[in-house]
Amino acid sequence: MNVFALNACDYADRGLGAFPVDTRHKRPSVKGWQTATPLQARKWAKSARLGSVDGLGIVMGKQSWVTEIDVDAVGEAWLAAAVQRFGETPISIITASGKNKLWYRHNGEGRMIRPFEGLPIDVLGAGFTIAPPSWREDLGASYEFRTGSLSDIANLPTIPTEALGTTSYQVAEAVQSGQRNQSLWRWCMAQARHCDDIAALIDAAATWATAFPDPLSAGEIERCAKSAWKYESSGRNYLGLKKPQLTEGDFIMDTLIDHPEAFALHELFLRWHGKRSSFAIAPTAMSAAGSPPWPRRRIEQARDVLLERGYLEELSAPAKEKRKTGLYRLNSPKVSGRGCIMIVGKSAKSGGQHVDT
């Protein structure tokens, strides 16, 4: 589509040094993009190879005197929240994926990725951004000016100082070769808690990594994000926490640590009956089958511990004279606000509510 060749000069006319960008992987297609000038942009546009590129990038910050607020979520509500916080601006952009960007006059802002708790917003006062009318072949859509145009560059307002608040963030521009993978992985571990899925984390990681002096490949960025997401999704993301995250299984182990056989029996019940609303427990038959390989009495003792501590609820008691097994169901642990486990269920012996903390 020759997007770069057809539009780079428009940016150059307004003093912006655009450079060709791979829009799919959000990577510059040339070296030296950090110091791109209007003259260099015109030269790249005349190149048959570079002119055919479908993406335009511009450097954020002092070089362009533009700071971008990147609203990294789809929806009018998120855009409205960004405008309310940072103020009205004549230039807003909709990306190929339907997200939004707002442009302001640069006023010393840095590059901050997800600096505001609960807001999917990046402040891009350094690094680069992808500008209209860049095209995403994989999405079949382009970046477009939603409001305003390049002619409004000179009229951009600055972001109010109070809108930036107090934030803490790692500076990607300071990450050198030899530190990139580890720095990106640790950043992804911290950000994973605020992402809805792996795709959102990969996208955020790609944005943050664009500020590296020596950029990583798209494959390396994806591998770092996927590794961090694996830790997060399995409840093993302890990075940066004052106390480790504890899974439901951790709490169960802690409260049954003094009765290892009850814990083992609970794990077997989870495997066999975890998705059932009720199930029978027949200690004699279980012992005879070797599942678990314990005498009947040990199975009964382990079962009684689970009943007493609320992990099992007895729906109907066993009746020896009728050769009828008992009917039970598993109870799920709940974590109290103090970080303690609370198992709520009916005790077979008391018939009342039993709470263990």
HELIX and SHEET records of a PDB file:
HELIX    1   1 VAL A    3  ASP A   13  1                                  11    
HELIX    2   2 TRP A   33  THR A   35  5                                   3    
HELIX    3   3 PRO A   38  LYS A   46  1                                   9    
HELIX    4   4 ALA A   48  GLY A   51  1                                   4    
HELIX    5   5 GLU A   76  PHE A   86  1                                  11    
HELIX    6   6 LEU A  150  ASN A  155  5                                   6    
HELIX    7   7 THR A  161  LEU A  164  1                                   4    
HELIX    8   8 ALA A  172  ALA A  174  5                                   3    
HELIX    9   9 ARG A  180  GLN A  191  1                                  12    
HELIX   10  10 ALA A  192  HIS A  194  5                                   3    
HELIX   11  11 ILE A  198  ALA A  209  1                                  12    
HELIX   12  12 ALA A  218  SER A  233  1                                  16    
HELIX   13  13 GLU A  248  LEU A  256  1                                   9    
HELIX   14  14 PRO A  260  HIS A  273  1                                  14    
HELIX   15  15 PRO A  283  ALA A  289  1                                   7    
HELIX   16  16 ARG A  296  GLU A  308  1                                  13    
HELIX   17  17 LYS A  320  LYS A  322  5                                   3    
SHEET    1   A 4 ARG A  27  PRO A  28  0                                        
SHEET    2   A 4 PHE A  19  ASP A  22 -1                                        
SHEET    3   A 4 LEU A  56  VAL A  59 -1                                        
SHEET    4   A 4 PHE A 128  ALA A 131 -1                                        
SHEET    1   B 6 ARG A 111  ILE A 113  0                                        
SHEET    2   B 6 ILE A 121  LEU A 124 -1                                        
SHEET    3   B 6 VAL A  66  VAL A  71 -1                                        
SHEET    4   B 6 ASN A 100  ARG A 105 -1                                        
SHEET    5   B 6 SER A  92  ILE A  94 -1                                        
SHEET    6   B 6 GLU A 144  THR A 147 -1                                        
SHEET    1   C 2 TRP A 135  ARG A 136  0                                        
SHEET    2   C 2 ALA A 141  SER A 142 -1                                        
SHEET    1   D 3 PHE A 279  ILE A 281  0                                        
SHEET    2   D 3 GLY A 326  LEU A 330 -1                                        
SHEET    3   D 3 LEU A 312  SER A 316 -1                                        
SHEET    1   E 2 LYS A 334  VAL A 335  0                                        
SHEET    2   E 2 ILE A 341  MET A 342 -1                                        
SHEET    1   F 2 GLY A 345  LYS A 346  0                                        
SHEET    2   F 2 GLN A 353  HIS A 354 -1                                        
END                                                                             
